[in-house]
Amino acid sequence: MAKGHRSQIKRERNAQKDTRPSAKLSYARVSVQKACFVLDAIRGKDVDTALAILTYSPRYAASIIKKLLESAIANAETNNGLNRENLYIAECYAGQASIMKRIRPRAQGRAYRIEKRMSHITIVLDER
């Protein structure tokens, strides 16, 4: 059990929060594997280079991640007052969300399961 008053515990917990600008997309209709393929291409790059990579990437996940990156950049400029030229992608990762389960009819009355996977995608920016 934690020591101290409830407000003191909350204050200490809020002091440990990550203050870097970020954006999160929950329940994106793309699998984690496919999202990570695009995220690996932009990890550690500055935001202008990452946007150029995402613009010309032929993958479906690139369009989703591009919108998310633009949102993270807007958060950095608006909420944190950071300069766009100094921003780079510090962290970007995808985690598995819930799976939609569908049925595919097969021969002789059988049914195969189709799993439509979703993911939670997070992008965290930082200033150089």
VMD Tcl script that draws the C-alpha trace (Angstrom):
set ca {
  {0.00 0.00 0.00}
  {1.27 3.45 -0.90}
  {2.14 5.93 1.80}
  {0.74 9.44 1.96}
  {-2.48 11.17 1.17}
  {-4.37 10.37 -2.03}
  {-3.65 13.80 -3.57}
  {0.05 13.42 -2.78}
  {0.13 10.01 -4.46}
  {-1.58 11.46 -7.56}
  {0.87 14.37 -7.65}
  {3.83 11.99 -7.57}
  {2.30 9.79 -10.28}
  {1.67 12.82 -12.54}
  {5.25 14.04 -12.01}
  {6.53 10.78 -13.54}
  {4.42 11.13 -16.71}
  {6.12 11.34 -20.08}
  {5.91 14.95 -21.31}
  {7.03 14.23 -24.88}
  {4.41 14.96 -27.56}
  {2.68 11.87 -28.90}
  {-0.34 10.57 -30.76}
  {-2.11 7.24 -30.43}
  {-4.53 5.50 -32.78}
  {-6.62 2.76 -31.23}
  {-8.26 -0.07 -33.18}
  {-6.62 0.61 -36.54}
  {-7.83 -1.96 -39.07}
  {-4.37 -3.22 -39.95}
  {-2.43 -6.09 -38.41}
  {0.53 -5.42 -36.11}
  {2.96 -7.10 -38.52}
  {1.93 -4.89 -41.43}
  {2.00 -1.73 -39.30}
  {5.42 -2.56 -37.84}
  {6.88 -2.95 -41.33}
  {6.10 0.71 -42.02}
  {7.00 1.89 -38.50}
  {10.46 0.32 -38.77}
  {11.11 2.43 -41.89}
  {10.51 5.75 -40.08}
  {11.84 5.04 -36.56}
  {14.53 7.55 -35.53}
  {14.08 9.78 -38.60}
  {13.23 13.49 -38.49}
  {9.58 14.26 -39.19}
  {10.01 15.73 -42.69}
  {11.94 12.66 -43.89}
  {9.38 10.36 -42.26}
  {6.49 12.17 -43.97}
  {8.25 11.84 -47.33}
  {8.76 8.09 -46.76}
  {5.11 7.62 -45.79}
  {3.81 9.67 -48.72}
  {5.50 7.47 -51.31}
  {5.11 4.13 -49.56}
  {2.66 1.86 -51.42}
  {1.42 0.11 -48.26}
  {-2.05 0.72 -46.81}
  {-0.64 1.15 -43.30}
  {1.47 4.09 -44.50}
  {-1.60 6.27 -45.09}
  {-2.88 5.58 -41.57}
  {0.51 6.22 -39.96}
  {0.99 9.42 -41.99}
  {-2.21 10.91 -40.55}
  {-1.11 9.84 -37.07}
  {2.33 11.44 -37.52}
  {0.74 14.70 -38.70}
  {-1.43 14.65 -35.57}
  {1.63 14.11 -33.36}
  {3.41 17.03 -35.06}
  {0.36 19.26 -34.49}
  {0.30 18.20 -30.82}
  {3.98 19.09 -30.47}
  {3.54 22.54 -32.02}
  {0.26 23.42 -30.30}
  {0.52 21.88 -26.83}
  {4.28 21.85 -26.22}
  {5.34 24.83 -28.37}
  {8.14 22.89 -30.07}
  {9.74 23.80 -33.40}
  {8.90 21.43 -36.27}
  {12.45 21.47 -37.72}
  {13.92 19.99 -34.52}
  {11.43 17.12 -34.12}
  {12.26 13.48 -34.72}
  {10.48 10.19 -34.06}
  {11.77 8.95 -30.71}
  {9.44 5.95 -30.41}
  {6.88 4.31 -32.65}
  {5.27 0.97 -31.97}
  {2.15 -1.07 -32.61}
  {0.40 -3.37 -30.16}
  {-2.29 -5.92 -30.80}
  {-5.91 -4.87 -30.29}
  {-9.00 -7.05 -30.28}
  {-9.63 -9.42 -33.19}
  {-12.85 -9.51 -35.21}
  {-13.84 -13.14 -35.77}
  {-15.74 -14.08 -38.92}
  {-16.89 -17.40 -40.34}
  {-16.04 -18.78 -43.79}
  {-18.32 -21.61 -44.98}
  {-16.42 -24.66 -46.20}
  {-17.31 -27.99 -47.74}
  {-19.51 -30.59 -46.01}
  {-21.02 -28.16 -43.48}
  {-17.74 -27.11 -41.94}
  {-16.84 -23.52 -41.05}
  {-13.37 -21.98 -40.95}
  {-12.62 -18.94 -38.83}
  {-11.31 -15.72 -40.37}
  {-9.51 -13.42 -37.94}
  {-9.47 -9.74 -38.89}
  {-6.73 -8.26 -36.75}
  {-6.55 -4.73 -35.39}
  {-3.76 -2.77 -33.73}
  {-3.05 0.18 -31.44}
  {-0.40 2.42 -33.03}
  {1.59 4.98 -31.01}
  {4.07 7.62 -32.18}
  {6.19 9.60 -29.70}
  {8.20 12.61 -30.88}
  {11.14 14.35 -29.27}
  {13.28 17.43 -29.92}
  {16.93 17.30 -31.01}
}
mol new
graphics top color blue
foreach p $ca { graphics top sphere $p radius 0.5 }
foreach p [lrange $ca 0 end-1] q [lrange $ca 1 end] { graphics top cylinder $p $q radius 0.2 }
display resetview
